[in-house]
Amino acid sequence: MATVRQLDPGTRRYTRHIVFELAHIIRERDIITYEHCRRVAVYASRLAREYGWSRRAAHDLALAGLVHDLGKNWMHNDILFKESALSNDERAEMERHPSIAANILHTYGAPKTLVQAVLHHHERYDGLGYPDHLAGEEIPLGARLLTVADVFDAITAERPYKRAMESITARDRIVAATGTHFDPAIVAAFVRLLDTHPNFLIPSRISPLPPRPAPHPVWMRHDHFDEE
Ligand SMILES: [Fe+2]
């Protein structure tokens, strides 16, 4: 197998090679982020195909999905693994992750379209996202596709601090944010995809959370005491 030194930067083979190497680095640091990236890669490429992209372009977007959260590798453990809401300062630090990833990918010689999709995957259609507050079609199309796949997985995946939501609920949430968070034409393609593929959801490969504790017996519930 060729090493990165033997490959020509700018070729698709080179890009695949560096993306897989960087994805491996994500996996070494944080398996949850890696698994998220892996699912987003698949969701984004399926969505791109439904939207009308060629198989080749959709595959390139999958590579962007695989490393879209690479910048989280540079977050401090206290932020990356925090199980409660981030403070304002921590959130500001976390919001650097798309720029960090884009800088690394650019330095490695990744194609501009891939770098741009990663850099702008947290922009919103209404301009309220980050890092550059781009709006509407200013946001590269790859990033607009990636955003929908990213949010869908964030809602439907189980995390240490939250349980998974049904894909039907995620679908409703995404539809509700049409034109604000998401590009309407991309939401329409995503809804078509979900409606025609009942098994769209990729199961998590990470072991599930332990079962919830049994609910308190009725005599211990607050509403019982409230009635008195
Ligand atoms: Fe992200």
Residues whose N, C-alpha, C, O or C-beta is under 5 A from the ligand:
A	BS01	LIG	H68 D69
